[in-house]
């Protein structure tokens, strides 16, 4: 490859790589739909995976299948389930790793609250069948529910029963799915209708695309390096071409350096800013306040009894709560506000151009959202808040006032918002 060819090759390769990454992120969608009708291969499950005998009445209709179920409070818990077969004859099944989520369109009516279990049955070979499941908290009426494939898990009782025959989801092929009534043992009548099932994902997974692009770029850069090195040994005048290739490689390394700088300002667990990431933001706010009196406020909050969560349910559950909370708060704040993980279970929101009253309103909204959102399957999560408006050019005093307000919120019972005086 001569110099002119290299000058064309790398820009074109960069544009192709960028186009593929954008296409994978914004498009490249694949959908597999199962719409229910009178001919759909759906049936009533009479023998459940956990050994119980299923009950209920299944009615196939033109655009749905409806399960009628009466649950009575008896010594042997009752359950009802319907099963949708996804393969016919000798088909291999649906590869679970090709999809990112499963969307169920359901109608649900019940005389008492209950959950629904989605059970996905996969087959790795001709002998072994495996079960993955996830619970749904349905609303009364018709709605769509999206379940991430990564959230599916094998229940412990199934793992104990299977012994050593465990497999990952990567080679799993779905043969059929089942919808099972939940664990509420109260007497109730349930009417559950399944309208459609949709599997969604990408034609090419991000990790596969990035690995392929990385391989192409490594091969291209390696080839260019050895080609230029060989040219230097053959002719002295090829040194200019060699220098040009090194400059290109340095530009790629510069991109990696920028990525490392970004990582230095970002909390790796929650993807929020860390303290270093807020330094320049606080500097700009203090300058605006000193020059034109521009207001700003901070909301400092932490998770109530977080140590208890780690102690009782493990640090993995604690990390899950931190990530879920950060994602929730990130969706609630304005575009011009900033969220940072201040330390441990403590977070800080910088509300630019905001008075104390507005920041308190935001804090109360966040408090209610955290309290009313399921951030952990194990326990209810609440947070305490301290709010302070900037009143001087000293950052430490500003943060200290918010911290004292947070301390008052915790001392007065937690799950409260307290504004600094």
Secondary structure, 3 states (H helix, E strand, C coil): CCHHHHHHHHHHHHHHHHHHHHHHHHCCEEEEEEECCCCCCEEECCECCCCCECECEEEECCCCEEEEEEECCCCCCCCEEEEEECCCCCCCCEEHHHCCEEEEEEEEEECCCCCEEEEEEEECCCCCEEEEEEEECCCCEEEEEEEEHHHCECCHHHHHHHCCCCCCHHHCEEEEEEEEECCCCCCEEEEEEEEEEEEEEECCCHHHHHHHHHHHHHHHHHHHHHHHHHHHHHCHHHHHHHHHHHHHHHHHHHHHHHHHHHHHCECCCCCCECHHHHHHHHHHHHHHHHHHCCCEEEEEEEECCHHHHHHHHCHHHHHHHHHHHHHHHHHHCCCCCEEEEEECCEEEEEEECCCHHHHHHHHHHHHHHHHHCCCCCCCCCCEEEEEEECCCCCHHHHHHHHHHHHHHHHHCCCCCEEECC
